[in-house]
Amino acid sequence: MLSNCGLLTKLPSEIGELINLRHFDLSETNIEGMPIGINRLKDLRSLTTFFVVKHGGARISELRDLSCLGGALSILNLQNIVNATDALEANLKDKKDIENLVFFWDPSAIVGNSDNQTRVLEWLHPHNKLKRLTIGYYCGEKFPNWLGDSSFMNLVSLEIKNCSSCSSMPSLGQLKSLKCLRIVKMDGVRKVGMEFCRNGSGPSFKPFGSLVTLVFEEMLDWEEWDCSGVEFPCLKELGIIKCPKLKGDIPKHLPHLRKLEITKCGQLPSIDQLWLDKFKDVMPRKIPMELPHLHSLVELCLVDCPYLIELPPVLHNLISLKRLVIKKCPSLSSVSEMELPSMLEFLKIKKCKRLESLPEGMMQNNDRLRSLIIKGCSSLRSFPRVSSLEYLQIRNCGKVELSLPQEIMMHNSYPSLTALEIKNSCDSLTLFPLGSFTKLENLLLIKYANLEAIHIPDELHRVDLTSLQVIGIWNCPNMVSFPQGGLPTPNLRMLLIGNCKKLKSLPQQMHTLNTSLQDLTIVECPEIDSFPQGGLPTSLSLLYISNCYKLMQRRMEWGLQTLPSLRKLEIVDRDEEGKLESFPEKWLLPSTLSFVGIYGFPNLKSLDNMGLHNLNSLETLEIQGCTMLKSFPKQGLPSSLSCLKIRNCPLLKKRCQRDKGKEWPKIFHILSIVLEEDESFKEVILS
């Protein structure tokens, strides 16, 4: 098993002596070639990869003797086959147990003889029991006759990509079991004609009888698709992506289509016009008013439609539609008459910069919408309250206002909402009305520029917030306070607070109101100087504190010894003016800790034995960016320690070298020692 050995470039020449080898995994390696004699591994059942070289290694013909091969096989660097008869001698046609084949040429290689490459692929004819085939960077000018032959009764997946020398598509319609077909970056193809489907078959022949997924992607010179009269009776997903020159028709008879994606195809008509073929203008201002063929559609994406001005009410006729995505439609300004389809569960609107509102009437026929995502709609001011909504995400919509009139601030406005994320939005809202979201489980407020406080009105001081489990407040520069009296969230598990420059204190009564809290993170809150009166909840197991300078100055008042569940403590202190030279002090850290991380501390010179000696449960100690740190305590580190990680501590790293460093006698007993200078260099010492 040599998989994921990224530095491995060569196999030993004696590999052929392993005659009893059954499985050989070379995936995710950089092997440059196979050693001569690989054909002696006659009992080999699986070989993930065969690397072809021109000289100095095994030729592909050595595969001939590996008659037991099965499963998946990738043959790479096929341009190195000098004599095409070697491909014939590989005898893939008789290897009936191979189910998945990948043929790849090197895209950076210069191939002079395209005829030779054509013969190579012709003679790599696989057994007709093959199930999956991928062909990439093929250098020949035409595809072999066997590709698409009806004898391949088991072939279910075919991908052809980056075959730029081919000007025509292979005939694939006769592959009766084919379910997934992907055609990518065929730069030489300008027209996909009827030969793609029929290959001389009579008019009664029905091509692609099992095809479920069909994708064309990055066909930059493709101009025409002749598909008149072609039926795709089982097709559920059709994707045409980045085909900028394609114009005209796409198939119309798609009775089972569930997902249609057309992206960056500037010459095609609007997405629904493709179904009805009634509008000759390639830039219509509206989606057509009839959608009779789309009753099975489950997902609809409208992406990069620059001339789409409005969505008509006819969308509610899509009776099976569950997901609707509207993205990068800069002219879309109105959905005033739109009713959401009755089955719609997911709605995402992104980068529609002229859109000003989503009307209340859009929910008239829908009580199933679960997820609403609105991003980058800078003109949007309002959207309806949706009682069925479970997930709401609003990003980069500065003008939008939460639908929370003053008269309903006293009760639950979103009775089903469990997750809410607001990022760089809702500029007019300064008080976040937490009491209006009684079913929330996750709340995330990011870059909320004008947020001043999390608010629960006095009238709701007994509000039920038992569902809330995660609160994250990040980059809210004007955030000053939490609700008076604390957060009534008995099941809160995680509280993350970061870069709130004006916040002066954590929520009150945490030790009694937040008795389920396990994870507390405080980052870049320079005005917080202490934990709340009564201390932190005894349930806390992880504490992360970063660059909270006033809080660090009063660290001996933290009371961590009263936290019986605390297992992980990470502290970041990058105060250049700080005078802390020794850390941690006696009785600062509780004996329950199994992980301690010390990061930054620019003036730290030594670790204090009095603060470490009682940590008899400590398993991992991580020290990072302590550039002045030279030594460990004279008494050494706790005997329970099994992992020591040191990163960007140049003085300490030098003194921790195996057998010769001055600190080595103090740490040699530790099972795993990791010394890192940066992301690119890591030294691991296993004692």
C-alpha positions as CSV (number, residue, x, y, z in Angstrom):
1,M,0.0,0.0,0.0
2,L,1.9,3.1,-1.3
3,S,-1.1,5.4,-1.8
4,N,-0.8,9.0,-0.9
5,C,3.0,8.9,-0.9
6,G,3.4,12.1,-2.8
7,L,7.2,12.1,-2.8
8,L,7.5,8.7,-4.2
9,T,8.8,8.9,-7.8
10,K,10.4,5.5,-8.4
11,L,9.6,1.8,-7.6
12,P,12.4,-0.6,-6.8
13,S,13.6,-2.7,-9.8
14,E,13.0,-5.9,-7.7
15,I,9.3,-5.3,-7.5
16,G,8.7,-8.2,-9.9
17,E,10.0,-10.6,-7.2
18,L,6.8,-10.1,-5.1
19,I,5.1,-12.9,-7.0
20,N,2.5,-13.4,-4.4
21,L,1.3,-9.8,-4.4
22,R,-2.4,-9.5,-4.8
23,H,-3.1,-5.8,-4.5
24,F,-1.0,-2.8,-5.5
25,D,-2.2,0.7,-4.7
26,L,-0.2,3.5,-6.3
27,S,-2.9,6.2,-6.2
28,E,-1.8,9.8,-5.3
29,T,1.9,9.1,-5.9
30,N,4.3,10.7,-8.4
31,I,5.7,7.5,-9.9
32,E,7.3,8.2,-13.3
33,G,7.3,4.7,-14.6
34,M,6.8,1.0,-13.9
35,P,9.9,-1.2,-13.4
36,I,10.7,-3.9,-16.0
37,G,9.4,-7.2,-14.7
38,I,6.0,-6.0,-13.4
39,N,4.5,-8.8,-15.6
40,R,5.8,-11.4,-13.2
41,L,3.1,-10.4,-10.7
42,K,0.8,-12.9,-12.3
43,D,-1.5,-13.2,-9.3
44,L,-2.1,-9.5,-9.0
45,R,-5.8,-8.8,-8.5
46,S,-5.8,-5.0,-8.4
47,L,-3.4,-2.4,-9.7
48,T,-4.7,1.2,-9.3
49,T,-2.2,2.8,-11.8
50,F,0.1,1.9,-14.6
51,F,2.6,4.6,-15.6
52,V,3.9,4.4,-19.1
53,V,7.4,5.6,-20.0
54,K,9.2,5.8,-23.3
55,H,12.5,4.3,-22.1
56,G,13.9,2.6,-19.1
57,G,10.8,1.0,-17.7
58,A,8.1,-1.6,-18.3
59,R,6.2,-1.3,-21.6
60,I,2.4,-1.4,-21.5
61,S,2.6,-4.8,-23.2
62,E,3.6,-6.3,-19.8
63,L,0.0,-6.0,-18.8
64,R,-0.7,-8.9,-21.0
65,D,0.5,-11.4,-18.4
66,L,-1.6,-9.8,-15.6
67,S,-4.7,-11.8,-16.5
68,C,-6.3,-11.7,-13.1
69,L,-6.5,-7.9,-12.9
70,G,-9.9,-6.5,-11.9
71,G,-11.5,-3.5,-10.3
72,A,-10.2,-0.1,-11.3
73,L,-7.2,0.6,-13.4
74,S,-5.8,4.0,-14.6
75,I,-3.2,4.0,-17.4
76,L,-1.4,7.3,-17.5
77,N,1.1,9.0,-19.9
78,L,-0.2,7.1,-22.9
79,Q,1.7,9.5,-25.2
80,N,4.8,7.6,-24.3
81,I,3.8,4.5,-26.2
82,V,6.1,4.6,-29.2
83,N,4.9,1.4,-30.9
84,A,1.1,1.2,-30.9
85,T,1.2,-2.6,-31.1
86,D,2.3,-2.5,-27.5
87,A,-1.3,-1.4,-26.6
88,L,-2.7,-4.3,-28.6
89,E,-0.4,-6.7,-26.7
90,A,-1.6,-5.4,-23.4
91,N,-4.7,-7.5,-24.2
92,L,-7.2,-5.4,-22.2
93,K,-9.9,-7.0,-24.3
94,D,-9.6,-10.3,-22.3
95,K,-9.5,-8.7,-18.9
96,K,-13.1,-9.2,-18.1
97,D,-12.8,-8.3,-14.4
98,I,-11.7,-4.7,-14.9
99,E,-14.8,-2.6,-14.3
100,N,-13.4,0.9,-14.3
101,L,-10.8,2.2,-16.8
102,V,-9.1,5.6,-17.0
103,F,-7.0,6.4,-20.1
104,F,-4.9,9.6,-19.7
105,W,-2.4,11.3,-21.9
106,D,-0.1,14.0,-20.4
107,P,-1.6,17.5,-21.3
108,S,1.9,19.1,-21.2
109,A,3.6,16.6,-23.5
110,I,4.2,17.4,-27.2
111,V,2.9,14.6,-29.3
112,G,4.1,14.5,-32.9
113,N,2.4,11.5,-34.4
114,S,-1.4,11.7,-33.9
115,D,-2.0,8.7,-36.1
116,N,0.0,6.6,-33.6
117,Q,-2.1,7.9,-30.7
118,T,-5.3,7.0,-32.7
119,R,-4.0,3.4,-33.1
120,V,-3.1,3.3,-29.4
121,L,-6.7,4.1,-28.3
122,E,-8.1,1.7,-30.9
123,W,-6.0,-1.2,-29.7
124,L,-6.7,-0.5,-26.0
125,H,-10.1,-2.0,-26.7
126,P,-11.4,-3.1,-23.2
127,H,-13.6,-6.1,-22.4
128,N,-17.3,-5.4,-23.0
129,K,-18.1,-6.0,-19.4
130,L,-16.6,-2.6,-18.6
131,K,-18.8,-0.4,-16.4
132,R,-17.0,3.0,-16.3
133,L,-14.6,4.7,-18.7
134,T,-12.8,8.0,-18.6
135,I,-10.7,9.3,-21.5
136,G,-8.6,12.5,-20.9
137,Y,-6.2,14.5,-23.1
138,Y,-6.4,12.1,-26.0
139,C,-4.1,13.3,-28.8
140,G,-5.7,11.4,-31.7
141,E,-8.0,13.1,-34.2
142,K,-10.8,10.6,-34.1
143,F,-12.3,8.1,-31.6
144,P,-12.1,4.4,-32.2
145,N,-15.1,2.4,-33.5
146,W,-15.4,0.3,-30.3
147,L,-16.2,3.4,-28.3
148,G,-20.0,3.4,-28.3
149,D,-20.4,-0.1,-29.6
150,S,-23.6,-1.7,-28.5
151,S,-21.7,-4.7,-27.2
152,F,-20.8,-2.7,-24.1
153,M,-23.9,-3.7,-22.4
154,N,-22.6,-2.9,-18.8
155,L,-21.2,0.6,-19.4
156,V,-23.0,3.0,-17.1
157,S,-20.6,6.0,-16.9
158,L,-18.5,7.7,-19.6
159,E,-16.4,10.9,-19.3
160,I,-14.5,12.4,-22.2
161,K,-12.5,15.5,-21.5
162,N,-9.8,17.7,-23.1
163,C,-9.6,15.8,-26.3
164,S,-8.9,18.9,-28.3
165,S,-7.7,17.2,-31.5
166,C,-11.1,15.6,-32.2
167,S,-13.5,17.6,-34.4
168,S,-16.4,15.2,-34.0
169,M,-18.1,13.4,-31.3
170,P,-18.2,9.6,-31.0
171,S,-21.5,7.8,-31.6
172,L,-22.7,6.9,-28.1
173,G,-26.5,6.5,-28.5
174,Q,-26.3,2.8,-28.8
175,L,-24.8,2.3,-25.3
176,K,-28.0,0.9,-23.8
177,S,-27.0,1.0,-20.2
178,L,-25.3,4.3,-20.2
179,K,-26.6,6.5,-17.3
180,C,-24.0,9.3,-16.9
181,L,-22.3,11.1,-19.8
182,R,-19.9,14.0,-19.3
183,I,-18.3,15.8,-22.3
184,V,-15.7,18.4,-21.2
185,K,-13.4,20.8,-23.1
186,M,-13.7,19.3,-26.6
187,D,-12.3,22.4,-28.2
188,G,-12.3,21.0,-31.8
189,V,-16.0,20.3,-31.8
190,R,-18.2,22.8,-33.6
191,K,-21.3,20.7,-34.3
192,V,-22.9,17.8,-32.5
193,G,-24.8,16.0,-35.2
194,M,-27.2,13.1,-35.4
195,E,-24.2,10.7,-35.6
196,F,-23.8,11.4,-31.8
197,C,-27.0,9.6,-31.3
198,R,-27.7,7.1,-34.1
199,N,-24.6,6.0,-36.0
200,G,-26.5,4.8,-39.0
201,S,-29.3,3.2,-37.1
202,G,-32.8,3.3,-38.6
203,P,-35.4,5.9,-37.6
204,S,-37.1,3.5,-35.2
205,F,-34.0,3.3,-33.1
206,K,-34.3,5.0,-29.7
207,P,-30.9,6.3,-28.5
208,F,-29.8,6.9,-25.0
209,G,-32.5,4.7,-23.5
210,S,-31.1,4.7,-20.0
211,L,-29.3,8.1,-19.8
212,V,-30.0,9.9,-16.6
213,T,-27.3,12.6,-16.5
214,L,-25.9,14.5,-19.5
215,V,-23.4,17.4,-19.1
216,F,-21.5,19.4,-21.7
217,E,-18.9,21.7,-20.1
218,E,-16.4,24.3,-21.5
219,M,-17.1,23.5,-25.1
220,L,-15.8,26.8,-26.2
221,D,-16.2,26.5,-30.0
222,W,-19.4,24.4,-30.0
223,E,-22.0,26.2,-32.1
224,E,-24.7,23.8,-33.1
225,W,-26.5,20.8,-31.6
226,D,-28.7,18.9,-34.1
227,C,-31.1,17.1,-31.8
228,S,-34.4,17.4,-33.7
229,G,-36.5,14.4,-33.0
230,V,-34.1,12.9,-30.4
231,E,-35.8,11.8,-27.2
232,F,-34.1,11.3,-23.9
233,P,-36.8,9.2,-22.1
234,C,-34.9,8.8,-18.8
235,L,-32.9,12.1,-18.6
236,K,-33.2,13.7,-15.1
237,E,-30.2,16.1,-15.2
238,L,-29.1,18.3,-18.1
239,G,-26.2,20.7,-17.8
240,I,-24.8,23.0,-20.5
241,I,-22.0,25.0,-18.9
242,K,-19.6,27.6,-20.4
243,C,-20.5,26.9,-24.0
244,P,-20.5,30.6,-25.2
245,K,-21.1,30.0,-28.9
246,L,-23.9,27.4,-28.7
247,K,-27.2,28.6,-30.2
248,G,-30.4,27.2,-31.4
249,D,-32.2,24.2,-30.0
250,I,-31.7,21.8,-27.2
251,P,-33.8,18.6,-26.8
252,K,-37.5,19.2,-26.1
253,H,-38.8,15.8,-25.1
254,L,-37.5,15.4,-21.6
255,P,-40.4,14.1,-19.6
256,H,-38.5,13.2,-16.5
257,L,-36.1,16.2,-16.2
258,R,-35.5,17.2,-12.6
259,K,-32.5,19.5,-12.8
260,L,-31.6,21.9,-15.6
261,E,-28.4,23.9,-15.5
262,I,-27.4,26.4,-18.2
263,T,-24.6,28.6,-17.2
264,K,-22.5,31.1,-19.3
265,C,-24.0,30.2,-22.6
266,G,-24.5,33.7,-24.0
267,Q,-25.9,32.7,-27.4
268,L,-28.7,30.5,-26.0
269,P,-32.2,31.9,-25.4
270,S,-33.6,32.1,-21.9
271,I,-33.6,29.0,-19.8
272,D,-37.3,28.2,-20.2
273,Q,-37.4,29.3,-23.8
274,L,-35.2,26.3,-24.5
275,W,-38.2,24.2,-23.6
276,L,-40.9,26.0,-25.6
277,D,-38.8,27.3,-28.5
278,K,-41.2,30.1,-29.2
279,F,-39.0,33.1,-28.9
280,K,-36.5,34.0,-31.6
281,D,-35.0,36.9,-29.6
282,V,-32.0,35.5,-27.9
283,M,-32.3,38.1,-25.1
284,P,-36.0,38.0,-24.0
285,R,-37.1,40.2,-21.2
286,K,-39.3,37.7,-19.5
287,I,-39.4,34.0,-19.0
288,P,-42.2,32.6,-21.2
289,M,-45.7,32.4,-19.7
290,E,-46.2,28.7,-20.4
291,L,-44.1,25.9,-18.9
292,P,-46.0,22.7,-19.8
293,H,-43.0,20.5,-20.1
294,L,-41.5,21.2,-16.7
295,H,-44.0,19.6,-14.3
296,S,-41.4,17.1,-13.2
297,L,-38.7,19.8,-12.6
298,V,-37.3,19.6,-9.0
299,E,-34.5,22.2,-9.2
300,L,-34.3,25.3,-11.4
301,C,-31.2,27.6,-11.5
302,L,-31.3,30.9,-13.3
303,V,-27.7,32.0,-13.5
304,D,-26.1,34.9,-15.5
305,C,-29.3,36.1,-17.2
306,P,-28.4,39.8,-17.8
307,Y,-31.7,40.7,-19.5
308,L,-34.1,39.0,-17.1
309,I,-36.2,41.8,-15.7
310,E,-39.0,40.0,-13.8
311,L,-40.2,36.6,-12.8
312,P,-43.8,36.0,-13.8
313,P,-46.5,34.3,-11.7
314,V,-46.4,31.3,-14.0
315,L,-43.5,29.9,-11.9
316,H,-46.1,28.6,-9.4
317,N,-47.1,26.1,-12.2
318,L,-43.9,24.2,-11.5
319,I,-45.7,21.8,-9.2
320,S,-42.7,19.6,-8.4
321,L,-40.1,22.4,-8.0
322,K,-38.3,22.2,-4.6
323,R,-35.2,24.3,-5.2
324,L,-35.0,27.6,-7.0
325,V,-31.7,29.5,-7.4
326,I,-31.6,33.0,-9.0
327,K,-28.1,34.2,-9.4
328,K,-26.3,37.1,-11.2
329,C,-29.4,38.6,-12.8
330,P,-28.5,42.3,-12.7
331,S,-31.6,43.5,-14.4
332,L,-34.0,41.6,-12.2
333,S,-36.0,44.3,-10.3
334,S,-39.4,42.9,-9.7
335,V,-41.0,39.7,-8.4
336,S,-44.2,41.6,-7.5
337,E,-46.6,39.1,-9.0
338,M,-44.7,36.0,-8.2
339,E,-46.2,33.2,-6.1
340,L,-43.7,30.6,-5.0
341,P,-44.4,27.1,-6.3
342,S,-46.4,25.2,-3.7
343,M,-43.7,22.5,-3.1
344,L,-40.7,24.9,-3.0
345,E,-38.5,24.2,0.0
346,F,-35.3,26.1,-0.9
347,L,-34.9,29.6,-2.4
348,K,-31.5,31.3,-3.0
349,I,-31.2,34.8,-4.5
350,K,-27.6,36.0,-5.1
351,K,-26.2,39.1,-6.7
352,C,-29.4,40.6,-8.1
353,K,-28.4,44.2,-7.4
354,R,-31.5,45.9,-8.6
355,L,-34.0,43.7,-6.7
356,E,-35.7,45.9,-4.1
357,S,-38.2,43.7,-2.4
358,L,-39.7,40.2,-2.0
359,P,-43.4,40.7,-1.6
360,E,-45.6,39.2,1.1
361,G,-47.8,37.7,-1.6
362,M,-45.1,35.4,-2.7
363,M,-45.9,33.0,0.2
364,Q,-49.7,32.9,-0.6
365,N,-49.6,29.4,-2.0
366,N,-46.6,28.0,-0.1
367,D,-46.2,26.7,3.4
368,R,-43.2,24.5,2.8
369,L,-40.3,26.9,2.3
370,R,-37.6,25.8,4.7
371,S,-34.5,27.6,3.6
372,L,-34.0,31.2,2.4
373,I,-30.6,32.5,1.3
374,I,-30.1,36.1,0.2
375,K,-26.7,37.3,-0.8
376,G,-25.3,40.4,-2.5
377,C,-28.6,42.1,-3.2
378,S,-27.5,45.6,-2.3
379,S,-30.9,47.3,-3.1
380,L,-33.1,44.8,-1.3
381,R,-35.0,46.4,1.5
382,S,-37.6,43.8,2.6
383,F,-38.7,40.2,2.4
384,P,-41.8,38.5,3.9
385,R,-42.0,36.7,7.3
386,V,-42.2,33.0,6.5
387,S,-43.6,31.0,9.3
388,S,-42.3,27.7,7.9
389,L,-38.7,29.0,7.5
390,E,-36.1,26.9,9.3
391,Y,-32.9,28.4,7.9
392,L,-32.3,32.1,7.0
393,Q,-29.0,33.5,5.7
394,I,-28.6,37.1,4.8
395,R,-25.2,38.3,3.5
396,N,-24.0,41.6,2.0
397,C,-27.5,43.2,1.9
398,G,-26.9,46.5,3.8
399,K,-30.4,47.9,3.2
400,V,-32.5,44.9,4.1
401,E,-34.6,45.0,7.2
402,L,-35.7,42.1,9.3
403,S,-39.4,41.9,9.2
404,L,-39.9,42.8,12.9
405,P,-42.4,45.7,13.3
406,Q,-42.4,47.1,16.9
407,E,-45.8,45.6,17.7
408,I,-44.5,42.0,17.2
409,M,-41.3,42.5,19.1
410,M,-43.0,40.9,22.1
411,H,-43.5,37.4,20.7
412,N,-42.1,34.8,18.4
413,S,-42.0,36.1,14.8
414,Y,-40.3,33.1,13.2
415,P,-41.9,30.1,14.9
416,S,-39.9,27.5,13.0
417,L,-36.5,29.2,12.5
418,T,-33.7,27.1,13.9
419,A,-30.6,28.7,12.1
420,L,-30.0,32.4,11.4
421,E,-26.9,34.0,9.9
422,I,-26.6,37.7,9.2
423,K,-23.4,39.0,7.7
424,N,-22.6,42.5,6.6
425,S,-26.4,43.3,6.4
426,C,-29.3,45.0,8.1
427,D,-27.5,48.3,8.7
428,S,-30.5,49.9,10.2
429,L,-30.8,47.4,13.1
430,T,-28.9,48.4,16.2
431,L,-30.6,46.1,18.7
432,F,-30.9,42.4,17.8
433,P,-34.2,41.1,19.1
434,L,-33.2,37.7,20.4
435,G,-36.5,37.2,22.1
436,S,-38.3,37.1,18.7
437,F,-36.6,33.9,17.7
438,T,-37.5,31.4,20.4
439,K,-36.8,28.2,18.3
440,L,-33.3,29.3,17.3
441,E,-30.6,26.6,17.7
442,N,-27.8,28.5,15.8
443,L,-27.2,32.2,15.6
444,L,-24.3,33.8,13.7
445,L,-23.9,37.6,13.4
446,I,-20.8,38.6,11.3
447,K,-19.7,42.1,10.2
448,Y,-22.9,43.6,11.7
449,A,-21.5,47.1,11.5
450,N,-24.2,49.0,13.6
451,L,-25.1,46.3,16.1
452,E,-24.9,47.6,19.6
453,A,-26.5,45.0,21.7
454,I,-28.3,41.6,21.9
455,H,-31.7,42.6,23.2
456,I,-34.4,41.0,25.2
457,P,-37.1,43.4,26.3
458,D,-38.0,43.6,30.0
459,E,-41.4,42.2,29.1
460,L,-39.7,39.0,27.9
461,H,-37.2,38.4,30.7
462,R,-38.6,34.9,31.0
463,V,-38.6,34.1,27.3
464,D,-38.0,30.5,26.4
465,L,-34.7,30.2,24.6
466,T,-34.0,26.6,25.5
467,S,-33.4,25.6,21.9
468,L,-30.4,27.9,21.4
469,Q,-27.1,25.9,21.2
470,V,-24.6,28.0,19.3
471,I,-24.1,31.8,19.3
472,G,-21.3,33.4,17.2
473,I,-20.7,37.1,17.2
474,W,-17.8,38.2,15.0
475,N,-16.5,41.5,13.7
476,C,-19.2,43.6,15.3
477,P,-17.2,46.8,16.1
478,N,-20.0,48.6,17.9
479,M,-21.3,45.7,20.0
480,V,-21.5,46.9,23.6
481,S,-23.6,44.6,25.6
482,F,-25.6,41.4,26.1
483,P,-29.1,41.4,27.6
484,Q,-29.4,42.7,31.1
485,G,-29.3,39.8,33.5
486,G,-27.6,37.5,31.0
487,L,-28.6,35.0,28.3
488,P,-31.5,32.7,29.4
489,T,-30.1,29.8,27.3
490,P,-29.7,26.7,29.5
491,N,-28.8,24.5,26.5
492,L,-26.2,26.8,24.9
493,R,-23.1,24.6,24.1
494,M,-20.9,27.1,22.1
495,L,-20.3,30.8,22.5
496,L,-17.9,32.5,20.0
497,I,-17.1,36.2,20.3
498,G,-14.5,37.8,18.1
499,N,-13.3,41.3,17.2
500,C,-15.9,43.2,19.2
501,K,-13.7,46.2,20.2
502,K,-16.3,47.9,22.4
503,L,-17.7,44.9,24.2
504,K,-16.8,45.3,27.9
505,S,-18.2,42.2,29.5
506,L,-19.4,38.7,28.8
507,P,-23.1,37.8,29.6
508,Q,-24.0,38.0,33.2
509,Q,-24.8,34.9,35.4
510,M,-23.1,32.5,33.0
511,H,-22.5,30.0,35.8
512,T,-26.2,29.7,36.5
513,L,-27.9,30.5,33.1
514,N,-25.5,28.7,30.7
515,T,-25.0,25.4,32.5
516,S,-24.5,23.4,29.3
517,L,-21.8,25.6,27.9
518,Q,-18.8,23.5,26.6
519,D,-16.9,25.8,24.2
520,L,-16.1,29.4,24.9
521,T,-14.0,31.4,22.4
522,I,-13.0,35.1,23.0
523,V,-10.9,36.8,20.3
524,E,-9.8,40.4,19.9
525,C,-12.0,41.9,22.6
526,P,-9.6,44.4,24.3
527,E,-12.2,45.9,26.7
528,I,-13.2,42.7,28.4
529,D,-11.2,42.6,31.6
530,S,-12.8,39.8,33.6
531,F,-15.1,36.8,33.5
532,P,-18.6,37.5,34.9
533,Q,-19.3,37.4,38.6
534,G,-19.7,33.8,39.8
535,G,-17.2,32.6,37.1
536,L,-17.7,30.4,34.1
537,P,-20.1,27.4,33.9
538,T,-18.6,24.2,35.4
539,S,-19.6,22.4,32.2
540,L,-17.0,24.2,30.2
541,S,-14.5,21.9,28.5
542,L,-12.8,24.1,25.9
543,L,-11.6,27.7,26.5
544,Y,-9.9,29.8,23.7
545,I,-8.7,33.3,24.5
546,S,-6.8,35.4,21.9
547,N,-5.4,39.0,22.3
548,C,-7.7,40.1,25.1
549,Y,-5.0,42.1,26.9
550,K,-7.0,43.4,29.8
551,L,-8.4,40.0,30.5
552,M,-4.9,38.5,30.4
553,Q,-3.7,41.0,32.9
554,R,-6.2,39.7,35.4
555,R,-5.7,36.0,34.5
556,M,-5.1,35.0,38.2
557,E,-8.7,35.9,38.8
558,W,-10.1,33.6,36.1
559,G,-10.9,30.8,38.6
560,L,-10.1,28.0,36.2
561,Q,-9.5,25.6,39.1
562,T,-13.2,25.6,39.7
563,L,-13.9,24.1,36.3
564,P,-13.9,20.3,36.7
565,S,-14.7,19.6,33.0
566,L,-12.1,21.9,31.4
567,R,-9.9,19.7,29.1
568,K,-8.5,22.1,26.5
569,L,-7.1,25.6,27.0
570,E,-5.6,27.7,24.2
571,I,-4.2,31.2,24.9
572,V,-2.9,33.7,22.3
573,D,-1.1,36.8,23.5
574,R,0.7,38.9,20.9
575,D,1.1,42.0,23.0
576,E,4.5,43.4,22.0
577,E,4.5,45.7,25.1
578,G,3.7,42.8,27.5
579,K,6.3,41.9,30.1
580,L,5.3,38.3,30.5
581,E,8.6,36.3,30.5
582,S,7.4,33.2,32.4
583,F,4.2,31.3,32.1
584,P,2.0,29.8,33.5
585,E,1.9,30.9,37.1
586,K,1.2,28.5,40.0
587,W,-2.5,27.5,40.3
588,L,-3.5,29.2,37.1
589,L,-4.1,26.0,35.2
590,P,-6.4,23.2,36.5
591,S,-5.1,19.6,36.7
592,T,-8.0,18.4,34.5
593,L,-6.4,19.8,31.3
594,S,-5.3,17.3,28.6
595,F,-4.4,20.0,26.0
596,V,-2.6,23.3,26.4
597,G,-1.8,25.7,23.6
598,I,0.5,28.7,24.1
599,Y,0.7,31.0,21.1
600,G,2.4,34.3,20.5
601,F,3.8,35.5,23.9
602,P,6.6,37.6,22.2
603,N,8.6,38.1,25.4
604,L,8.2,34.7,26.9
605,K,11.5,33.2,27.8
606,S,10.7,30.1,30.0
607,L,7.8,27.9,31.1
608,D,7.1,27.9,34.8
609,N,7.4,24.6,36.5
610,M,5.1,25.7,39.3
611,G,2.3,26.2,36.8
612,L,2.9,22.9,34.9
613,H,3.9,20.3,37.5
614,N,0.4,19.6,38.7
615,L,-1.0,18.9,35.1
616,N,-0.9,15.1,35.6
617,S,-3.6,14.7,32.8
618,L,-1.8,16.7,30.2
619,E,-1.3,14.8,26.9
620,T,-0.6,17.5,24.3
621,L,1.4,20.7,24.7
622,E,1.5,23.0,21.7
623,I,3.8,26.1,21.6
624,Q,3.7,28.4,18.6
625,G,5.3,31.8,17.7
626,C,7.2,32.2,21.1
627,T,10.3,33.5,19.4
628,M,12.2,34.3,22.7
629,L,11.4,31.0,24.4
630,K,14.5,29.0,25.1
631,S,13.9,26.4,27.7
632,F,11.5,24.1,29.5
633,P,11.4,23.9,33.3
634,K,14.5,22.3,34.9
635,Q,12.2,19.6,36.3
636,G,11.0,18.8,32.9
637,L,7.5,18.5,31.5
638,P,4.6,16.4,33.0
639,S,5.2,12.7,32.6
640,S,1.7,12.2,31.2
641,L,2.7,14.2,28.1
642,S,2.6,12.1,24.9
643,C,2.7,14.8,22.2
644,L,4.8,18.0,22.0
645,K,4.3,20.4,19.1
646,I,6.7,23.4,18.6
647,R,6.2,25.7,15.7
648,N,8.0,29.0,14.8
649,C,10.0,28.9,18.1
650,P,13.5,29.1,16.6
651,L,15.5,29.2,19.8
652,L,13.6,26.4,21.5
653,K,13.6,24.3,18.3
654,K,17.4,24.4,18.1
655,R,17.7,23.3,21.7
656,C,15.3,20.4,21.2
657,Q,17.3,18.5,18.5
658,R,17.5,14.8,19.1
659,D,20.4,13.7,21.3
660,K,22.3,17.0,20.9
661,G,20.0,19.8,22.0
662,K,20.2,21.1,25.6
663,E,16.5,20.5,26.1
664,W,16.5,17.0,24.7
665,P,17.0,15.2,28.0
666,K,13.8,16.9,29.3
667,I,11.6,15.7,26.4
668,F,13.2,12.5,25.1
669,H,10.5,10.4,26.9
670,I,7.6,12.0,24.9
671,L,6.3,9.7,22.2
672,S,5.7,12.3,19.5
673,I,7.6,15.5,19.0
674,V,6.7,17.8,16.1
675,L,9.1,20.6,15.2
676,E,7.9,23.0,12.6
677,E,9.4,26.2,11.1
678,D,6.5,27.0,8.9
679,E,3.8,25.2,6.8
680,S,6.4,23.9,4.3
681,F,8.8,22.2,6.8
682,K,7.9,19.7,9.5
683,E,10.1,17.4,11.5
684,V,8.5,14.6,13.4
685,I,10.4,12.7,16.0
686,L,9.0,9.5,17.4
687,S,10.7,8.5,20.6
